[in-house]
Structure formats: structure tokens, C-alpha cells
Amino acid sequence: VDHINEVIFVNRIPSEICKELLEADLKEENFNNPFSIPEEYKFMEDEIRSLIQTKNDAEERLAEIKAKILSDMENSGVKTWTTETMRLTRKMPSTRISLNTSKLKAEHPEIDYSLYEKTSNVAGSLMIAV
């Protein structure tokens, strides 16, 4: 009987960390797992979850408001509404053209694409999954 009903993928632990764990065990020492979240952040978990939920709720509510405003602006034929502290501008529908580089490279391998590439720096960031 196969008791596995779901495959769980796990990230590989680097060999060096495994060696440190085994050495600590042999010496009967405590192993400090570098993959464990530091204590200073553990207590923030509830706050982080709450902030993410608040952000999601706010984004959902803002999307509802924007959809209503856009609909009313379209129905009124208005492109811009202005208050003393805010301007609401309707972007008109348009089309966007993009280049299918995979297809172009496959069909024209003789072209040196490096002449047309643009390199941009991308800042590092933190991703939180709840």
C-alpha cells in the first residue's frame, strides 16, 4: 500500500550546513540553524500577517472605488476630475505592442541580439508568503 498521497518539495540544505549539524551532534553541542528565523522576527509574525491582510483589504476596496469612478467618468464622458488635493484622470483604452523575442531568436538565430539588449539593475527584495 502506498501511503504517500502528496509529494512535498523541500529546499535542499547545503552540504556545509549538514556537516555543521553533524559536527555539533558529535560534540553534543547545540546547532544554530542559519535557516531558522531569528527570535527578533518571530514575534512579528502576527503583525506581518495582520499588515498583509490590511493591505489586501485596502487594495480590494481601492479597486472597487476605482472601478466605480471609472464607470461614472465613462458614462459622463469626462476624462479628468479634480479636487484641491487630488486629480482623477481616466486613461483611454489603447493597444500595446511587444516583441516576441523567443520567436524572433528561434526564427533568426543569425542576428546578434546583444546589440539590442538593455540591461537594468533590479533591487533585491523580500517576499513574504502567508
ZIMO-V217742 format. One record per backbone hydrogen bond with DSSP energy under -1.0 kcal/mol. NH is the residue of the N-H (numbers start at 0). CO is the residue of the C=O. E is the energy in kcal/mol with one decimal. If there is no record, write none. Layout:
nh=<NH;NH>
co=<CO;CO>
e=<E;E>
This chain:
nh=<17;18;19;20;21;22;23;24;25;26;27;28;35;40;41;42;43;44;47;48;49;50;51;52;53;54;55;56;57;58;59;60;61;62;63;64;65;66;67;68;69;70;71;72;73;74;75;77;80;82;87;89;100;103;104;105;106;107;110;112;114;115>
co=<13;14;15;16;17;18;19;20;21;22;24;23;32;37;37;38;40;41;43;44;45;46;47;48;49;50;51;52;53;54;55;56;57;58;59;60;61;62;63;64;65;66;67;68;69;70;71;72;87;85;80;78;98;99;100;101;102;103;107;110;111;112>
e=<-1.8;-2.5;-2.1;-2.2;-2.4;-2.8;-2.4;-2.2;-2.6;-2.0;-1.1;-3.4;-1.5;-1.8;-1.3;-1.2;-1.2;-1.6;-3.0;-2.6;-2.5;-2.7;-2.5;-2.4;-2.6;-2.6;-2.6;-2.7;-2.6;-2.7;-2.3;-2.5;-2.7;-2.2;-1.9;-2.4;-2.9;-2.2;-2.0;-2.7;-2.8;-2.2;-2.5;-2.7;-2.7;-2.6;-1.7;-2.1;-2.5;-3.4;-3.5;-3.3;-1.6;-2.3;-2.9;-2.0;-2.5;-1.9;-1.5;-1.1;-1.1;-1.8>
